[in-house]
Amino acid sequence: MSARWMLYCYDALGLGHVRRALAVARAVLPLRDDLAALLVTCSPQIDALPAPAGLDYVKLPSARKLANDRYTSRTLRLEPESLVTLRARLLLDLARGFRPDLLLVDKSPAGMMGELHDTLRLLYGAAHGTRLVLGWRDILDDPARIHAEWSARDTLALIERHYEEIWVYGDPGLYDVRREYALPQSLARRVRYLGYLAPACDPFRYRRDFGVE
């Protein structure tokens, strides 16, 4: 029986989040021939990005950022509340139908404007035991700004309640999120460092292509 991973990310400005999700899939899929991986994203550029073999995706209606944690529809003529309601229902239906063994959420634990709340509640209580994982780059933002956002949204309580692990794409020797963002010990214990997500480098090809002796 295959394992199932669902990767969630949204990109309203650039390509950083979706490229990070693709990098995770690209690193894992060649090692797991039993893995079915589904990316859920709203990036309007997803069709133009090279995806690893074995990864499929579902495109959510795209969003455009207005301000911090405020988004509107990029294309559809929908009010922001209607857009979030639509996307939240789609995410919930996907989770019910796909029944992932692991849900990896990129950066925002509640999703865009809180659209993941119902999905998190469903999967956290799922009988088949979905593992909920939050993925962070090592430097999120200025610590004071991050703590203000976390306080306003009750973010740490949400992570505490639902997420079993926090995967950090970085090196604690260079930037330790546990210390820099003063994570409580209960969450600091859930942090796992995966190193930086970078494509494998063939030194012989590098030397040939760039004329390095």
C-alpha positions as CSV (number, residue, x, y, z in Angstrom):
1,M,0.0,0.0,0.0
2,S,1.4,3.4,-1.0
3,A,2.1,6.2,1.4
4,R,0.5,9.6,0.7
5,W,2.0,13.0,1.2
6,M,0.0,16.2,0.6
7,L,2.1,19.4,0.3
8,Y,0.4,22.7,0.8
9,C,1.8,26.1,-0.1
10,Y,0.6,29.4,-1.6
11,D,2.4,32.0,-3.6
12,A,0.7,35.4,-4.0
13,L,3.9,37.4,-4.9
14,G,6.7,35.2,-6.3
15,L,7.8,31.6,-6.6
16,G,9.6,30.9,-3.3
17,H,7.0,28.8,-1.6
18,V,6.1,26.6,-4.5
19,R,9.7,26.1,-5.5
20,R,10.5,25.0,-1.9
21,A,7.7,22.5,-2.0
22,L,9.0,21.2,-5.4
23,A,12.5,20.9,-3.9
24,V,11.1,18.7,-1.0
25,A,9.3,16.5,-3.4
26,R,12.3,16.3,-5.7
27,A,14.5,15.2,-2.8
28,V,12.1,12.5,-1.4
29,L,10.4,10.9,-4.4
30,P,13.5,9.2,-5.9
31,L,14.0,7.5,-2.6
32,R,10.4,6.3,-2.1
33,D,8.8,4.3,-4.9
34,D,5.9,3.7,-2.6
35,L,5.1,7.4,-2.2
36,A,2.1,9.2,-3.8
37,A,2.7,13.0,-3.5
38,L,0.2,15.7,-4.2
39,L,1.0,19.4,-4.2
40,V,-1.8,21.9,-3.5
41,T,-0.9,25.4,-4.5
42,C,-2.3,28.6,-6.0
43,S,0.8,29.7,-7.8
44,P,-0.2,30.9,-11.3
45,Q,3.2,29.7,-12.5
46,I,2.9,26.1,-11.5
47,D,2.5,24.8,-15.0
48,A,5.8,26.5,-16.1
49,L,7.9,24.9,-13.3
50,P,9.6,21.5,-13.7
51,A,8.0,19.0,-11.4
52,P,9.7,15.8,-10.3
53,A,8.4,12.4,-11.6
54,G,5.7,11.1,-9.3
55,L,4.4,14.4,-8.2
56,D,0.9,15.6,-9.2
57,Y,-0.7,18.9,-8.2
58,V,-4.1,20.6,-7.7
59,K,-4.3,24.3,-8.5
60,L,-6.4,26.5,-6.2
61,P,-7.8,29.8,-7.3
62,S,-5.0,32.3,-7.3
63,A,-4.7,35.1,-4.8
64,R,-3.1,38.6,-4.8
65,K,-1.6,40.1,-1.7
66,L,-3.0,43.4,-0.6
67,A,-1.3,43.7,2.8
68,N,0.0,41.5,5.6
69,D,-2.5,38.6,5.9
70,R,-4.9,40.3,3.5
71,Y,-5.5,38.8,0.1
72,T,-7.9,39.1,-2.8
73,S,-8.7,37.1,-5.9
74,R,-6.2,37.5,-8.6
75,T,-8.5,36.5,-11.4
76,L,-12.0,35.5,-10.3
77,R,-14.5,38.2,-9.5
78,L,-14.9,37.2,-5.9
79,E,-14.8,39.1,-2.6
80,P,-11.9,38.0,-0.3
81,E,-14.3,36.2,2.1
82,S,-15.8,34.3,-0.8
83,L,-12.4,33.4,-2.1
84,V,-11.2,32.0,1.2
85,T,-14.4,30.1,1.8
86,L,-14.1,28.5,-1.7
87,R,-10.4,27.6,-1.2
88,A,-11.1,26.2,2.3
89,R,-13.8,23.9,1.0
90,L,-11.6,22.7,-1.8
91,L,-8.8,21.9,0.7
92,L,-11.1,20.1,3.0
93,D,-12.5,18.0,0.1
94,L,-9.0,17.2,-1.1
95,A,-8.0,16.0,2.4
96,R,-11.0,13.8,2.7
97,G,-10.5,12.3,-0.7
98,F,-6.7,11.9,-0.7
99,R,-6.4,10.9,3.0
100,P,-2.7,11.9,3.3
101,D,-0.4,10.1,5.7
102,L,1.5,13.3,6.0
103,L,0.5,16.9,5.4
104,L,3.4,19.3,5.0
105,V,2.3,23.0,5.3
106,D,4.7,25.6,4.0
107,K,5.4,28.6,6.4
108,S,1.9,29.6,7.5
109,P,0.4,27.1,9.9
110,A,-3.2,28.2,9.4
111,G,-2.8,28.7,5.6
112,M,-3.8,31.9,3.7
113,M,-6.2,33.9,5.8
114,G,-6.8,30.8,8.0
115,E,-8.1,28.6,5.2
116,L,-6.5,25.5,6.6
117,H,-8.3,25.5,10.0
118,D,-11.0,23.0,9.0
119,T,-8.5,20.7,7.2
120,L,-6.2,20.7,10.2
121,R,-9.1,19.7,12.6
122,L,-10.2,17.0,10.2
123,L,-6.7,15.5,9.7
124,Y,-5.7,15.8,13.4
125,G,-8.6,13.7,14.4
126,A,-8.4,11.3,11.4
127,A,-8.7,7.7,12.2
128,H,-5.8,6.8,9.9
129,G,-3.4,9.1,11.7
130,T,-2.2,11.9,9.4
131,R,1.1,13.4,10.5
132,L,1.0,17.2,10.5
133,V,4.3,18.9,9.7
134,L,5.1,22.6,9.4
135,G,7.9,23.6,7.1
136,W,9.9,26.8,7.7
137,R,12.8,28.5,6.0
138,D,15.4,29.4,8.7
139,I,14.9,33.2,8.6
140,L,11.2,34.0,8.7
141,D,11.4,37.7,9.3
142,D,12.5,40.2,12.0
143,P,11.9,38.4,15.4
144,A,9.9,41.4,16.8
145,R,7.6,41.4,13.8
146,I,7.2,37.6,13.8
147,H,6.3,37.7,17.5
148,A,3.7,40.4,16.9
149,E,2.1,38.4,14.1
150,W,2.2,35.2,16.2
151,S,0.6,37.0,19.1
152,A,-2.2,38.5,17.0
153,R,-3.1,35.2,15.4
154,D,-2.4,32.9,18.4
155,T,0.0,31.0,16.1
156,L,2.0,29.2,18.7
157,A,-1.1,27.7,20.3
158,L,-2.2,26.5,16.9
159,I,1.2,24.9,16.2
160,E,1.2,23.4,19.7
161,R,-2.3,21.9,19.2
162,H,-1.9,20.4,15.7
163,Y,1.7,20.1,14.5
164,E,3.9,17.2,15.5
165,E,7.1,18.5,13.9
166,I,8.6,21.7,12.5
167,W,10.9,21.0,9.6
168,V,13.5,23.9,9.2
169,Y,15.3,24.2,5.9
170,G,18.6,25.5,7.2
171,D,21.5,25.0,9.6
172,P,21.2,25.7,13.3
173,G,24.9,26.6,13.4
174,L,24.1,29.6,11.1
175,Y,20.6,30.6,12.4
176,D,18.8,28.7,15.1
177,V,15.1,29.4,14.9
178,R,14.6,28.0,18.4
179,R,16.8,30.6,19.9
180,E,16.2,33.6,17.5
181,Y,12.4,33.3,17.8
182,A,12.4,32.2,21.5
183,L,10.3,29.2,20.8
184,P,8.8,27.6,24.0
185,Q,10.5,24.4,24.9
186,S,7.4,22.3,24.0
187,L,7.8,23.6,20.3
188,A,11.6,23.7,20.3
189,R,11.6,19.9,20.9
190,R,9.6,19.5,17.7
191,V,12.1,21.3,15.4
192,R,14.0,19.1,12.9
193,Y,16.7,20.6,10.7
194,L,16.8,19.3,7.2
195,G,19.6,21.4,5.8
196,Y,19.3,23.8,2.9
197,L,17.2,22.7,-0.1
198,A,19.6,22.8,-3.0
199,P,20.0,20.7,-6.1
200,A,22.7,18.1,-6.1
201,C,25.9,19.4,-7.7
202,D,28.1,17.3,-9.9
203,P,31.6,18.8,-9.5
204,F,32.9,17.3,-12.8
205,R,30.0,18.7,-14.8
206,Y,30.5,22.1,-13.1
207,R,34.2,22.1,-14.1
208,R,33.3,21.2,-17.6
209,D,30.5,23.7,-18.1
210,F,32.2,26.6,-16.5
211,G,35.8,25.9,-17.5
212,V,37.1,25.5,-13.9
213,E,40.4,23.7,-13.7
